[in-house]
């Protein structure tokens, strides 16, 4: 049996492949990317389940529309209009099976084999995987401390058939970096001159525990803006609920057709329950708890790195989100260090899979997740890691 | 903006497009394909939710494995081994976001642009949509009263790069037809000589209310067998839970990679809850209730058709499932009759979208769903329909 080119070229997740070694009981793992389960609002969700079932009965269990449950789309529209001064209505929103699906649908409706996608380097692994299924040409643009490198971006925009630019403007995965206000404006100015879609993927935006909230790059300002959101990091990832916001009606129509052909519609039980939860709880208060937790964990890891890491290692200081990105400036390769680290029973993700051409053995970066370990474990893990750097 | 060829060629669902007219309050609709909501086990599901949350807590809300929850895969393996004498284990199963996703994943990992798919004609519209995203060449083979036309199948198997054959052997959508035992054997004998995958999609198989259960065509007998199942018609469709069973490890590995890139994993809350429901309730008894209900509704519709339809209309007599397929043998086109029927406030699905080349205006068939109307409504709707045939 001959399989399709698209699947033979799709990398399976490096992160999932190393799970077996990194999730052994005696290993301290900074390799994951999971929200801290103590942040899940179990009791309030249970109350919402009971109420939604009582109120809507069989509707929670029946087939439903592809676009998604209207009250939930209304909630999202209201929130984004109020909070980010967008002017959207529920018809500008489509609910997806997690925002991973949004990525896959976007590439599906926009990319013919060989068409261009501009992506941050390093970039989100899940996006690289999802996009690869549509067989694009990737044009990676270096992500600097304040956002995309503008010269590289300008050059990439000259390439043939570039359909969209994929960005994670807040607390990016894997680097934890956030675009500056100035860089947002510069990126917008550059893009606005081209017939290209700007995708802003913002799963972590509400998890800002330091600094000021910044406006989106393109959302609310350009028709070819696509904003992706998710309830995975602020309510629950297990219910797989994300959303696409765009004022481009034609694009959204195509995405709806693609979604219908892909899985008919998003889990409707989860849509009703999460809508009920959002409408009956103080989400701001809930998110504040998550932020306090993650800030404490981030501070702990940064403090431990300052204390224990050799000076040749530099790293980002995230203002939110879930990751720190470290760079070794002494010629060591991350894959080499990963092997040594596993001997010391401490795990991280070597930078390699976050680069579109990840075959490069000279990659000297690593992603460290701080949201899933206690302060004591963070301190001990960083100490172990420092001993082999 | 130029969209992808694959989305420009994907038909949006005719059925969903006519929903606005067919779902008006004063319209009797036989157009849908929904399970009867009175068959949803609401109370038992609520009990399972409470129990699963108590037992597993945050695990119901966290990210999880792409392949799916092991106890649920174990349940499926045990059931199919016991009931259908297969010899599968949980590792031969992957859980999907409804069986619609299984269709899309299969085409994704098997089809390069132009590769062949053999499909029943008429065939399941959702499959036509899902497969179209991979830009295949369709080789339709006429579905006769007892299964695929063998001569056409043999010819289609000679075509270049045919990757798989898609069949719905029990109570097919849209026709309600079931492959005979003899035809199953003949199809198997033909296929076994080719390097081609046989997909048996069986969402309705357990809803047999007449006749004897028949063995699968290829499942349990050939390595290149793929069997699809779903909880949509026997527990709940809203939770979007289907599954793929295959002993072909390489194929399943590719599907898992594709699934991961597509939506990471299936809704884990639903997996735990449905697993709990299945392990703690008598599913056979629950299914018997659905079968009794659907048999009564099917009998009512067939009886009304016998009484009211003119003799030039022939129709299938389903032994299970949800649909009757009618053929007008007097030269009328189904689209023409559909318009007249809407004037009489009765709806069905004209046969057109179930043919790969649905542009043909001479299609004289219609799909009638009986699972969502009371006997009185069925009688009245068939009477109205008869008046314009």
Boltz contact constraints between the chains, C-beta under 6 A:
constraints:
  - contact:
      token1: [A, 3]
      token2: [B, 109]
      max_distance: 6.0
  - contact:
      token1: [A, 3]
      token2: [B, 254]
      max_distance: 6.0
  - contact:
      token1: [A, 4]
      token2: [B, 109]
      max_distance: 6.0
  - contact:
      token1: [A, 4]
      token2: [B, 110]
      max_distance: 6.0
  - contact:
      token1: [A, 4]
      token2: [B, 111]
      max_distance: 6.0
  - contact:
      token1: [A, 4]
      token2: [B, 112]
      max_distance: 6.0
  - contact:
      token1: [A, 5]
      token2: [B, 112]
      max_distance: 6.0
  - contact:
      token1: [A, 7]
      token2: [B, 109]
      max_distance: 6.0
  - contact:
      token1: [A, 7]
      token2: [B, 254]
      max_distance: 6.0
  - contact:
      token1: [A, 7]
      token2: [B, 258]
      max_distance: 6.0
  - contact:
      token1: [A, 10]
      token2: [B, 257]
      max_distance: 6.0
  - contact:
      token1: [A, 10]
      token2: [B, 261]
      max_distance: 6.0
  - contact:
      token1: [A, 12]
      token2: [B, 257]
      max_distance: 6.0
  - contact:
      token1: [A, 13]
      token2: [B, 260]
      max_distance: 6.0
  - contact:
      token1: [A, 34]
      token2: [B, 63]
      max_distance: 6.0
  - contact:
      token1: [A, 37]
      token2: [B, 58]
      max_distance: 6.0
  - contact:
      token1: [A, 37]
      token2: [B, 62]
      max_distance: 6.0
  - contact:
      token1: [A, 40]
      token2: [B, 58]
      max_distance: 6.0
  - contact:
      token1: [A, 40]
      token2: [B, 61]
      max_distance: 6.0
  - contact:
      token1: [A, 46]
      token2: [B, 53]
      max_distance: 6.0
  - contact:
      token1: [A, 53]
      token2: [B, 46]
      max_distance: 6.0
  - contact:
      token1: [A, 58]
      token2: [B, 37]
      max_distance: 6.0
  - contact:
      token1: [A, 58]
      token2: [B, 40]
      max_distance: 6.0
  - contact:
      token1: [A, 60]
      token2: [B, 238]
      max_distance: 6.0
  - contact:
      token1: [A, 61]
      token2: [B, 40]
      max_distance: 6.0
  - contact:
      token1: [A, 61]
      token2: [B, 236]
      max_distance: 6.0
  - contact:
      token1: [A, 61]
      token2: [B, 238]
      max_distance: 6.0
  - contact:
      token1: [A, 62]
      token2: [B, 37]
      max_distance: 6.0
  - contact:
      token1: [A, 62]
      token2: [B, 238]
      max_distance: 6.0
  - contact:
      token1: [A, 63]
      token2: [B, 34]
      max_distance: 6.0
  - contact:
      token1: [A, 63]
      token2: [B, 237]
      max_distance: 6.0
  - contact:
      token1: [A, 97]
      token2: [B, 97]
      max_distance: 6.0
  - contact:
      token1: [A, 97]
      token2: [B, 263]
      max_distance: 6.0
  - contact:
      token1: [A, 98]
      token2: [B, 263]
      max_distance: 6.0
  - contact:
      token1: [A, 98]
      token2: [B, 264]
      max_distance: 6.0
  - contact:
      token1: [A, 100]
      token2: [B, 263]
      max_distance: 6.0
  - contact:
      token1: [A, 100]
      token2: [B, 264]
      max_distance: 6.0
  - contact:
      token1: [A, 101]
      token2: [B, 263]
      max_distance: 6.0
  - contact:
      token1: [A, 104]
      token2: [B, 262]
      max_distance: 6.0
  - contact:
      token1: [A, 109]
      token2: [B, 3]
      max_distance: 6.0
  - contact:
      token1: [A, 109]
      token2: [B, 4]
      max_distance: 6.0
  - contact:
      token1: [A, 109]
      token2: [B, 7]
      max_distance: 6.0
  - contact:
      token1: [A, 110]
      token2: [B, 4]
      max_distance: 6.0
  - contact:
      token1: [A, 111]
      token2: [B, 4]
      max_distance: 6.0
  - contact:
      token1: [A, 112]
      token2: [B, 4]
      max_distance: 6.0
  - contact:
      token1: [A, 112]
      token2: [B, 5]
      max_distance: 6.0
  - contact:
      token1: [A, 129]
      token2: [B, 261]
      max_distance: 6.0
  - contact:
      token1: [A, 130]
      token2: [B, 261]
      max_distance: 6.0
  - contact:
      token1: [A, 133]
      token2: [B, 261]
      max_distance: 6.0
  - contact:
      token1: [A, 236]
      token2: [B, 61]
      max_distance: 6.0
  - contact:
      token1: [A, 237]
      token2: [B, 63]
      max_distance: 6.0
  - contact:
      token1: [A, 238]
      token2: [B, 60]
      max_distance: 6.0
  - contact:
      token1: [A, 238]
      token2: [B, 61]
      max_distance: 6.0
  - contact:
      token1: [A, 238]
      token2: [B, 62]
      max_distance: 6.0
  - contact:
      token1: [A, 238]
      token2: [B, 268]
      max_distance: 6.0
  - contact:
      token1: [A, 238]
      token2: [B, 269]
      max_distance: 6.0
  - contact:
      token1: [A, 239]
      token2: [B, 267]
      max_distance: 6.0
  - contact:
      token1: [A, 239]
      token2: [B, 269]
      max_distance: 6.0
  - contact:
      token1: [A, 240]
      token2: [B, 267]
      max_distance: 6.0
  - contact:
      token1: [A, 254]
      token2: [B, 3]
      max_distance: 6.0
  - contact:
      token1: [A, 254]
      token2: [B, 7]
      max_distance: 6.0
  - contact:
      token1: [A, 257]
      token2: [B, 10]
      max_distance: 6.0
  - contact:
      token1: [A, 257]
      token2: [B, 12]
      max_distance: 6.0
  - contact:
      token1: [A, 258]
      token2: [B, 7]
      max_distance: 6.0
  - contact:
      token1: [A, 260]
      token2: [B, 13]
      max_distance: 6.0
  - contact:
      token1: [A, 261]
      token2: [B, 10]
      max_distance: 6.0
  - contact:
      token1: [A, 261]
      token2: [B, 129]
      max_distance: 6.0
  - contact:
      token1: [A, 261]
      token2: [B, 130]
      max_distance: 6.0
  - contact:
      token1: [A, 261]
      token2: [B, 133]
      max_distance: 6.0
  - contact:
      token1: [A, 262]
      token2: [B, 104]
      max_distance: 6.0
  - contact:
      token1: [A, 263]
      token2: [B, 97]
      max_distance: 6.0
  - contact:
      token1: [A, 263]
      token2: [B, 98]
      max_distance: 6.0
  - contact:
      token1: [A, 263]
      token2: [B, 100]
      max_distance: 6.0
  - contact:
      token1: [A, 263]
      token2: [B, 101]
      max_distance: 6.0
  - contact:
      token1: [A, 264]
      token2: [B, 98]
      max_distance: 6.0
  - contact:
      token1: [A, 264]
      token2: [B, 100]
      max_distance: 6.0
  - contact:
      token1: [A, 267]
      token2: [B, 239]
      max_distance: 6.0
  - contact:
      token1: [A, 267]
      token2: [B, 240]
      max_distance: 6.0
  - contact:
      token1: [A, 267]
      token2: [B, 267]
      max_distance: 6.0
  - contact:
      token1: [A, 268]
      token2: [B, 238]
      max_distance: 6.0
  - contact:
      token1: [A, 269]
      token2: [B, 238]
      max_distance: 6.0
  - contact:
      token1: [A, 269]
      token2: [B, 239]
      max_distance: 6.0
